[in-house]
Each structure stands twice: as C-alpha cells, then as structure tokens.
Amino acid sequence: MDSANACAASTSARSVDLDTYVPAYLTWTSNKLSRGASQCYIKHFDIGIETWRCLVLLAIDGTVSAPHVSRVTGMDKSSVSRCFKSMQERGLIRISQDNNLGRARVAALTERGRDLHDDIREVAMERERAFLAVLSPGEVNVLLAMFRKLHENLPAVEVATQRYIDKRQVKPKAIRDAVSFESE
C-alpha cells in the first residue's frame, strides 16, 4: 500500500461513518426542515421558525413563559425573549405578570396572533404530510415512539458524555493549546 492510500485508510479508520452516524441524519433532517419552513414562513407570513415555535406553544398552552418555551423547544432563552419582544411589538402576543409564578412574565396570544397561528398551521401540517408521505401509518407510529424514547433519553446522554470526558480527562481545546504553547 502506498503512503497516500495508507494515510487515507488511517484517516478513514478514525473518522465518523456518516452513513451510520444517527446524529448526523437527525441534524441534517432537522436543519433542512427548519430552514425550508423558515424560508416559507418568512416569504408568506413575515415570521421565522422561532416565532412559529412560540406561536405553537402559545396556541396549545394559552399562556407560556420564555423559560418554558426554552425548555420545551431547546431554543436559547435569550432568543425566546427577543422573539417575545418582537411578537409583542407586532401585536401577536400580550405579556403580563403571572402572580402564581412570582415575578415571572408570561405571554398570551392576541386575536391577531391566533389568526396567524391558524393560517400557518395549515401550511405546517401540509409540510408534515409531505415529509411523512414515504412512510406507512404504522411506520409513522414507530418513528414517533422512537423519537419520544430518544428525547426522554437526552439527559442520560449528557451524563454519559460528562462521565466519558471526566474518565478520559479530556481538557477543553483552549487549555490544551495553552499547555502545548507553554511546553514549546
């Protein structure tokens, strides 16, 4: 084996196999679905995907706090707060104090926000229908069950990751770089 092939074989053995690496497919699919939805919603409704996610939770729960939206969707809290501010300025939500939650501020849909949600919901449901059209109803049920199971397992992933890092004594890149610089 020549040195170029040996180097390629060595690199390949240390690389992630993207054909079987599940997080890659999840990420690619999620990113492409979100980007497509966002482009559609911006073009036709003048809102992005983050606003749509907030509208969905508001339509379901009636009132929600920014931390709740962050926990459910995984969006950054500051992004949710900025989104709420923009939605309030556009007359899509009302913000008020929730006396039951101490000083927490909660958002509620206005009539205009509800109408916007209802309009976009139809497009979102069509996107979902088209996305899942390649699966049988049974496969959709299995897929949803698997996603729920995987979603519930995410805290265990974080614990296992930290355990692995602690065991291997993996240091952040900035610390590794500083140590190697000092030893030069």
N, C-alpha and C positions, 0 to 999 in steps of 0.2 A: 504494500500500500504506500503510495507516495505521500509526501508531507501534507499536501493540500487536502487529500482525502482523509488522512489521519486526523487533521485538525477539524475538519467538518464532522467526522464521526465522534470525536471527543466533545465538540460543542453540542452536537445533537443529543448525546447521552446526558448532558447536563441541562438541556432545555426542557421547557414545558411542552408537552404534546398537545397542541391546540385542538386536535381532532377529538380528544377525550377529556379535556380540561373543562369541567362543567361551569366553573365561574366565568370563563370566557364567553361561552354561549349565553349565559344569563345576562352578562353585562352587555354584550353586543345586541342582543334582542331588546333588552330594556332601553338602551341608548337610542336605538333606531326607532322603536315605537314612540318614545318620548319626543325625539326630535321631529318625527313626522306629525305627531299630534300637535306639538307646539307650533310648527310652521302653519298647519291648517288653522288652528285656533287664532293665531295672530292675524292671518290673512282674512279670515271670515268673521271673527268676533272681537278682534283687537285685544286679546288676552293671551298670555303664555301658559305653559303647562303648570307652573307653580300656582297661578291663580285658579286654574281649573281644579287642581287638587284641593285647594282650600274651599272652593265652591261645593265640591262633592261632600266634604266632611260637614260643612255647614248645612247642606240640604238634608243630610242624614241625621245629624245630632241636634239641629236647631240653633244651639249656641256652642261655640268652642273657643278655647284659649289658644294662644300661639304655642305654648309648650305642648299642649295636647296634639296639635297638628304636627309638630315636630316629632313627637314620639310615634305617632301612627304612620307617618309618611317617610320618616328618615330625613326630611328636609332640615337644614340648619335653622336654628331658632331665629337668628338674625334675618335670614331670608324670609321666614314666615312673617316676622314683624314688619319688614319692608313691604311684603306683599299685602298684609292687612292695611298698612298705611295707604298704599296705592288704591286698594279696593274701596277704602273709606272715602278717599278723595273723589273717586268716580261714582260714588253713591251706590255701591254694590252691597256694602255692609254698614251696620251701626256698631260702634264699640261702646261698651258700658262696663261699669264695675260689677263684679259678682260678689255680693255681700256674703254669700255662703263659702266663698273661696278666699276670704280675707281681702287683700288688695288686688287680686287677680282681675285682669281685664279680659272680657270675652267679646266675641264678635257674633253678630246675628245677621242673616240675610235681610236685605230690604226687598221690596217687591221687584225692583229693577234687577237685583242680584238673583232672585229666584227665577225670573223670566230668562235671564242669561243662562243660568244653570240648565233650565229645561230645554232651551234651544241647543246648547252644546251637547247635552246628554244624548240626544238623538244621533248626533254625529259620532260620539264616543261609542255608543252601542253598535253602530254600523261598522266602525273600525274593529271592535272586538269580534263581531260576527265574521268579518272578512279574514281576520287573523286566525281564528279558530276553525275556519271552513275546511281545513285539511284534516281535521280530527273528527272522529265519530263522537256522539254524545257520551259514550262510555269512556273514551279516551280523555275527553274534557273533564269528566268527573275524577278520573285517576290523576290527571295533571293538577287539578285544584287541590286534591287531597295531598299530593306530594309537595306542592308549594306551601300549603299550610304547615305541613310537618317540618319542612326545611326552615320556614320562617320562625317557627317556635324553637328551633334548634340554634338560632343565631347567637343567643347568649353563651351557649356551650362552645361555640366556635371561638368567641373572644377569649374565654377562659383557657381553652386548649392552646390558642396562639400565645397567650402570655406565658403559660406553663412551658411551652417549647422554647420561647425566647429566653426565659429565665434559666432553663436547663442547659441550653447551648451557650449561655452568657453572651447573647447577641447584643452588640452595642450599636447605638444609633450611628449613622454614617458620619455625622459631624464629629463625634467622639473618636471614631476610627481614624478619620482624616487627621485630627489634631494629634493623636498618638503617633501615627506614622510620620507626620511632619516633625515632631519632637525628636524622633529617633534617627532622623536623617543627618 
